[in-house]
Amino acid sequence: MQHRILAAALAVSWAVLVLWAGHAQEPGAKHSSGRPLPKMPEIKQPVAFDTPEADRILTTMQVFPANNPWNEDISKLPVLPNSKEMIATIGADKRLAYNLDMSFILVPPDQKKLPVKLVSYAAESDKGPYPVPDNVPIEDWPLSPKGKTLDYVQRTGKGDRHALVVDPVNGMLYEFYQMRKTDAGWQAACAAIFDLKSNKLRPAGWTSSDAAGLPVFPAVIRYDELERGMVEHAMRFTVRRTRRAYVYPATHYASKLTDPNLPRMGERFRLRQDYDVSKFSPHAQAILKGLQKYGMYVADNGGDWRLSIAPDRRIKGLDDLRKLKGSDFEVVQPTGPNEGPRAR
């Protein structure tokens, strides 16, 4: 009898291990969008984001649980009463823009972990060591700066210098702000670790590699999903002026302004449901369909109406996005940690 109980317990433990460590690799498992999840291929070495191998891995991933805000269908949520006024503070006539900026790398589950010296926001950082490979890309790589080696980009340059490291098998995400390679090793202004199997947020008041305290990787617009025909998660965008406030799932603000018509960090916008996306290029259309269903979060201070897209040469037809302007969007009433699909 004891042997049967032990065997049953081991079977349950193995099923849980497969579900959590392999990102729902069970037969018949489905993505939060409803599509089937293929089995994750074995990952033996770091994989660059802009490769067919990365596409195969990303297609198998469930990033955050199905009821996570990033995966929440907001197409029918009510509009904030001051939606038009808020959009006006950003620019109702300003065009939608984008940055080909957020590169990332996928690492194997046994990737060696290294120390990273934290120089600015150590008190709001998750402690290392971290699985940083030698070829981790820095924001904008490989499209910019042109003609420079990766080592040069890792060591030189200004700006936010985001570095995103994804461990698909263990379902963990490591993100760095102002990442830089030095002769003494890696250093960064901030390091944030996210468990992609959990809805857990950063501590209240903490920043991340984004001013809103949000993760970046779950918001990045990727080639593999554009090829499937729809971005299957909320996206991120920047605005020049934000409010001294944040709203779930954000945890941090970065402003002294208190005008109630300015967007808070974590404010969620969506493309109007009556906007006709049928005449856009296939990749642009995939983005717009995602903006109608999942929307986009105010994630940082920056250029107005700027979406983040992976700097992948395979992505085409994005200039179509400039046809949209601020007035084509609306601000939705957000759901909290125990609301919407998380209601108990």
N, C-alpha and C positions, 0 to 999 in steps of 0.2 A: 504494500500500500504506500509506504514511504517513498519507494522508488518511482511509483506512478505519479505521486504528488510532485516529486522533484523534477521528473521529466516534463510534467505539465508546466511547472514554473519556469523551467529553462526555455520551453517553447514560447511562452508568453514574453519572457525577457528578450529572446531573439527577435520576435516580431516587433517589439518596441524599438530595439536597436536598429532594425532595418528601416522602420518608419522614420526615426529621428536622425540617424546618422546618414541615411541615404536619401533624405528628402522625399519620403513617400514613394519608395521604389516598389511597393507591393504591386502584384498583378492587378490590373484594372484601376489603379490609382488615377485620380484626375487632378488637373490644375484648378485653382480657384475660379478660373474663367470657364471651366467645364470641359476643356479639351483633355484627351488622354495624356498621361505623363509617361514617356518612354523610360526605360531603365537607364540610369546614369552610367556612362562609360567609365572605365578605370582611368584615373588621373595619376600619372607617374611623374610628371614634371610641370613646372609653371606653363600656363597656356595664355598667350596674348589674346585680348578681347576681339581682335579683328581678323579671326581665322575661322575656317570651317570647323576645326576641332572645338573651338569655343562655342560656336553655334550649336553643336551637338550636345555639349554639356548644359548650356543655358536652357535649351528646350526641355530638359528634364527637371529643371529646378522649380520648386515652389518657394518663392521669396516671401517670408512671413506667412503666418497662418491665413486661412481663407477669410476669417472674420477681421483681419487686420485692417486699419484704415486705408493703407496703401492699396488694398484689394477690394475696397468697398465700392459698390455701384451707387453713385450719387446722382444718377440721371433724373431721379424723381424727388430729390430733396427740395424743400422750399427755399426760395430766394431770400437773402437778407433784406430787411426793409430799406436799408441804405445802400443797396448794391450799386445803383446808378451813380450815386454820389462818390462811392469808393472808387469805382472805375474812372470817374472823372479826375480824381486826384492822381491817378497814374497816367491817364491820357486816353480818352475815348476815341480819339482820331489817330492815335499812334498805332503803327503797324506791329504785328507780331514779328518777333525776331528770334534768332537762335544762335547758340554758340556750339561749335564742334569742339567740345572741351573735355568731357569726362571719360577719360580712358580708365581701364582697370585691368587686373590680371587675376586669373584663376590658379590657385595653388593646390598641390596634392595634400592629402590629410597629414602626411608626415613631414611637411615642409619645415626646415630648420627655423627655429625662432631666435630672433636677434634682439638686442637692446636698441631702443631709440631714445636719444636724449631729448627731453621735453623742455623747451626753452621759454614758453610764454604762458600756457594754460595748463601747467602740470597739475594744479589742484582740481581741475575739471576734466582730467584725462583718466582713462582706464589704464591700469598698469600693465606693462609688458612682462616678458619679451613678446615679440610679434613675429608672425611668419612672413617676413619681408624677403622676397627673392632678389637676386642681383639685378634682374631685368625689370623691376617694377617701373611702370611708366609714370611720368609726372603729367599733370593736367596739360592738355593740348597736344601731347605726343600721340602719334608721329607726324601730324599735319603741320605743327609749328613748334619751334622755328625751323624753317626749311634749311636743309643742307647740314644740319647739326646731328651729331651722334647722340644716342641715348645717354651715354655717360656725361656728355656735356650738359644736356638738359637736366640731368639729375643733380648736377653740381652748381649750375649757373642759372640766373634769371630771377625775376621778381613775381609778384602776384600771389594768388591764393595757393598755387602749387598743390592742389589736391592729389593724393595718392590713395587708390582704392584697391584693397587686397581681399579677394573672396575665396573662402574655403568651402566649396560646394558640398563635399562629402560630410563634413562636420556641421554644415549649416552656420558658419560663422563669417562675420564681416569685420574687417579692420580698416579704418579710414583715418587719414592723416591730413592735417592742415599745415601748409608751408613746409612740406617734406623736402629734405635736402641731404645729399650725400657729402660727407666731408672726409678728410684724411683720417679722422678719428672714428668714423662710422656714421650712422644715420642720425639725423636730428629732425624734429618737427615742433611746431608751435602747440599742437594738440593731437591727441590720439583717442579715438572713440571705437569701442568694440560693440557690435550688435549681434545678438543671437537671432538668426533668421528663422528659428523655430518658435519664437516667442513674441508676444505683444509688449514686452517690457520696454519702457522708455528710458531715456537718460534721466538722471535726477532733476527735479524741478530747479530751474535757474541755471542749469549747465548748458554750455555751448557744445558743439561738435566740430567737425570740419566745415559745417555750415552754420551760419549765424543762428538759425532757428533751432539748433540742437537736433536736427533731423539727420537720418542717414542719406547719403547721396546715391549710392549704387542702386537701391530699389527704384529710384526715380529716373535713372538714365534711359534714354531712348536708344534701343539697340537694333542692330541690323537683323538679327534672327527674328524678332517680333514684327519688324516692318515687313519682312518677307512673308510672314504668316498672315498679314493683312490687318493687324490691329495691335496697338500697344495695350497690354493687359494689366496696367497698373496706373496709379496716379503719377504725374510727372512733376518736375520742379521748375520754377522760374524765378526770376529776380525782378525787383522794382527799385527805383532810385530812393524813394521815401517810404519808410514804414513807421508804424506806431510803436510806442513804448509798451508793448503788450505781446503776449503770445496765446495761442489757442491750441487745444489738443489736435494732433499729437506733438506739436512743437513744445520745447521746454525752455526757450531762451529768446530774449529780444535784443535788438541792437540799435536803439534809437532813443532820443530824448524828446521826440515829438509826441503830443498827446491828442491831436485832432482825431475825433472818433470816426472820421471818414477816411482816414489812412488805414491801409490793411495791416493787420497784425501778422507776426510771424506765424506760419501755419494756416493762414487764411486760404480757403479753398475756392478756386474758380473753376467754372466749366464752360465749354462751348455750348451756345444755345442749341436746343434740340431741333429747332426748325432751320438750322443752317445747313444748306445743301452742300455736301462734301463730294458728291459723285463726279465732279469734273476735275478733281485734283489728281496729281500724279499718284501712282500706287503707294509710294512711301509716305507722301504727305497725307494721303487719305487715311492711312493706318494710324497716323498721329492724331488726326482730327476725330476719328471714331473713338479713340481712347480718351480724348479730351471731352467728348460728349458723355461718356460713361463713367470715367474715373476722375477726370478733371486734373488740376495741377495746383500744387502748394506754393505759396510764397515762402521761399527757403533762405533767401539771402538778400542783402542790399547790392544793387548793381544796375545794369542797364534795364530800362523799362521793357516789360513783356518779353524777356529773353528766356527761351527754353534751353535746357541742357541736352545735347545729343552726343553720342559717342563719336569721336573723330575717326570714323571708319570710311575709307575711300569707296566702299561698296554701296554706301547710301546715296541715293540719287533723287533729284527733283524737289529738293527742299525749298527752292526759291518760291515755289507756289505758296508757302506759308505766309509770305509777305502780303498776300491778298487780304488777310484777316486784319482786323483792327480791334482796339479795346472794346468798342461797343458791341462786338459780336460775342462777348463773354458776359457772364453773370456770376455773382458771388453767392454761394450757397450757405444755408444755415448748417453749421458743422454738427456732427454727432460726437458725443463724449465717450469716455472709456467704457461706460456701461450702457451705451445707446446704440442704435442701428443694429448691425449684425452681432454686436457684443452684448446686447440686452440680455439680462438674466431673468 
